[in-house]
Amino acid sequence: MSSNQGSSPISQSSGPGDGLFRKPRDPSLAPRHYRTPRSLPDVCPKEPTGEGRALCDGPSVVADQHRWTVFNSKVNLPAALNDPRLAKRESDFFTKTWGLDFTETDVMPSFYLPSISRDHFSSYLQETAQREKIHERFKNVCPSKDDLSVPTITNNHDKARAELEQVPKIFMKPEFVLNDPATFNAVLPWSHFSVAGGKNSRDVASSRLLQEKLSHYLDVVEVSIARQISLRSEAFFHAMSSQHELQDRLRETAEAVAKLRARTAAIDRVMCRGPLRALRDALTRNNCIKLHNKLKLMAAVHQTQPTVQLLLSTSEFVGALELIATTKEVLQQELQGIHSFRHLGSQLCEMERLIDKMMVADFSTYAQSDLSRPFEEDSQVLEKDRLQSLVFGLLRQRKLDFLDIYSEEMVRAAKNVVRQCVVKSVSQISEIDADAVKFHEQMRLMTFNQWFDLLLDIFEHFILFLKRIKATLSVIRNVVLEVLDSSQRSRLADVSTATDHADGRTNEDEEEEESGGGEAELAYLTHEGLFISDALNDAEQRSNAAAHAQTRAQARTDAGGSDSASATTESSSSREHNSNTTSSLPLGGAAAIEDVMPSDLELGRVANNVQELLYTASDVSHDRCVKVLMTRAKDGSLERLSSSEFVCLSQAVESFVSDTEELCGRRSVSLRGALQSQAYRFVQRFHEERKTKLSLLLDNERWKQAEVPAEFQDLVDSIADGRITLPERKPSGSEDRKPSEFLFVDGQKYAVVGTVLLLIRMFLEYCQCVNDIPSITTDILTRLADLLKHFNSRSCQLVLGPGALQVVGLKTITTRNLALASRCLQLVVHYIPVIRAHFETRLQPKQYSILRHFGHITKDYNDHIAEISAKLVAIMDSMFEKALSKYEVKAPMPSACLRNVCKQMAKMHEAIYELLPEEQTQMLFLRINASFKLHVKRQLARLGVINDGGPQYGLVMVDVAFYSENVQALRSLERLDLNMPEIWEQKR
């Protein structure tokens, strides 16, 4: 067993039908000598026959006789150590060298070699135990033919092998063929024969020798074959005896079968023929009944075509389609293969296509008559029953594009609405010749009032037009929803019916299993095809009906939709005629109708398309109104409208758009967009007119205080009350109020020029436009900001610059002009927050960023006001510099220079006192006083006068006291702190 430690693992693979264990064999170790095969019959399982080396690891006398091995050694170490002739081993054999303890020492087991026990082979023994038992049983069943000893068999085998080795190897090759020239030349060496044609004694001897050699080879092979056959002769005889035994058993079986057939024939003759004849008669009767029913069904189908023609004559398309569908189903299921009806199916299909065309044409005609009828009619829907019948028929035929026909007719009718309104309006205007002027030119030749009346008439007609379309589409949508609801309810009914039918069919099948099965089986024994097919078809139809119904119901349940409505609407005449016509036809027409109806998804899509068609009607109406608007605006007439006229137009358009949105439920942008573009042009022209007007007013303004009419004071008062609109014009002469010198705003009085009064009215007009046309708020705001900037910049050019001298022809810009301009600017600054708050209420939160323009404008106006104040101070500063440069400290006092200064300051005060508020006047004179003190201080420093209490100091103080008295004597300057000691240099 220890020799198996280093061997390769044992392979246990075997063939699919072999249950024996086969030990693998290494080809390189295969011996050159084989044992003589044992003579066992082929019919018995053979004992595994292997080579000698495979069964024993010992030396082979045959294979290893010429090779030296370790077994040939005469003396080796184990033999020397284990000499059986010695009583015991000499104890001093190794002790002389290794010591006395050598014999007592235990050898330690090797760490590199595992400890092998029987447990290691337990799994292998368990696997091979069954195979070993089988092997032993086969050895007992098939004993050996002879008791030849192994040496005898080996010697015979070696002898046969030696004889076979005499035969050349070329004869043993599988590809041995004499047709091959190389093989032929190798077997018959022609080189040994002379090439000459004559025969000599040498050639004859060679050929005879070759012939004898080949004969010897043949004898050797035949002897070997005979020996092999003799070894297996017992197996041949065993096979022959088995064949004879098998033939005997087959003969007995044939006799038994013949007896069984005879008994079966007797039973058939005595017991079966009578019952089968009775069964055949019953089946014949059933076939006659079926034939009679078929004939009645054929008679009903034969009346289909006349009935369809009768229904079409009364426009009963739905009834005709249902009759055709039912008839086609009957032809396919009940009357399939009837020769007389071979063309009826194609005829019905042709009639169905004809009905499709008739329905489409009828629906187109209906749409034309519905959309083209006068608007004075009260009825909203034209021939409601006819429309419902047409829609149901079109849905049944899956003509789902019928809404496109209605859409085309709708566009055509919308064009006719505009044309009829224009023709009607032109016929009432004598100035326009409808025959000589084109259609579009007719609208341009109208006055605004005439054209506006035409537009209002078009709006009114389009509202009626949309109401009529909405009513018609509502009927169509209701029919679609009714069909959808009907399909869903029928699907639920199919589910419940299929469930009940399946339960009932189970019980019936259990009861009829014996009777029905026996009839079908007996019918099969008659060997007549007609009865066989009828019986089997009936059984198959009964078994498949429940499964088919349940499967179809389940599939429909899975494909169900969500919309629902009432049951399908049909005309009463169609129902009655269908019930009378199809009474003799089999049931199943409802299922056929459900099969041809659109799916729930398609019906839902059609319902959505109906709603989209209403949106399209709104868009078409708006588009036609846009055409009317653009035709009028082509020559720029809409841009030249007054504010009131454009406001009326805008309000009319907004009213029409709101009505259509409420009616159709959709916000159309085309008409609003066209109005927006016109509003943009109107705003641009509106702004240019007022900007030009303001420029003309400023260029002609002489910057003198203007009287304030009462209407402007009322306008300002209305603004203070929160009404930022233009007041209604009062009839002339209703009130005769005198104008005032000042404009009173929130308790303050403003001296203004006429241009500012008109500017206030202008920005109120801008605010009024925003109130009337909210869509142009952002455009108006930017234009108003531009107008305010223009007023500020132009007034700055005219007042602070030399513009007024050049344009108006003023000789000089006085302090009164400057103060008046400053006060006008302050009035505009006062109203900028009011305007900003008004616009902020009209803007969306995301548009608040545009309000930043008002902040910039306010800053520009305040800068301008500050520049005017600086200009007034600069005027007095230049006067002080000119006058005080000649000032001398000498009698008489007060000096003439100071008298002149006080005179100029009095004039200055007189010019601005009534124009500016007291606070601004005081602040201005404080700045002027500071300039005066600076110039006096410089002049005194130049003269060398100091506050030493001397004579010159006294004279200066007299002039200073005179200046202070005169300044403080002016109105509103009594309590002004002049702080005159600042004129003296501070002592260091």
Secondary structure as UniProt FT lines:
FT   HELIX           2..4
FT   TURN            5..6
FT   TURN            16..17
FT   HELIX           27..29
FT   TURN            42..43
FT   HELIX           52..55
FT   TURN            61..63
FT   TURN            65..66
FT   HELIX           70..72
FT   HELIX           77..81
FT   TURN            84..85
FT   TURN            91..94
FT   HELIX           95..98
FT   HELIX           100..102
FT   TURN            103..104
FT   HELIX           118..121
FT   HELIX           122..141
FT   HELIX           150..165
FT   HELIX           169..172
FT   TURN            174..175
FT   TURN            178..179
FT   HELIX           181..187
FT   HELIX           190..192
FT   HELIX           201..231
FT   HELIX           233..267
FT   HELIX           268..272
FT   HELIX           273..302
FT   HELIX           304..313
FT   TURN            314..315
FT   HELIX           317..333
FT   TURN            336..337
FT   HELIX           339..341
FT   TURN            342..343
FT   HELIX           344..372
FT   TURN            375..376
FT   HELIX           384..396
FT   TURN            397..398
FT   TURN            400..401
FT   HELIX           402..427
FT   TURN            430..431
FT   TURN            434..436
FT   HELIX           439..445
FT   HELIX           448..525
FT   TURN            526..527
FT   HELIX           529..558
FT   HELIX           572..581
FT   TURN            582..584
FT   HELIX           589..596
FT   HELIX           600..633
FT   TURN            634..640
FT   HELIX           643..664
FT   HELIX           670..700
FT   HELIX           710..720
FT   TURN            721..722
FT   TURN            732..733
FT   STRAND          743..745
FT   TURN            746..747
FT   STRAND          748..750
FT   HELIX           754..772
FT   HELIX           774..776
FT   HELIX           777..799
FT   HELIX           803..807
FT   HELIX           815..840
FT   TURN            841..842
FT   HELIX           845..851
FT   HELIX           852..884
FT   TURN            885..886
FT   HELIX           896..912
FT   TURN            913..915
FT   HELIX           918..943
FT   HELIX           951..968
FT   TURN            971..972
FT   TURN            974..975
FT   HELIX           980..983
//
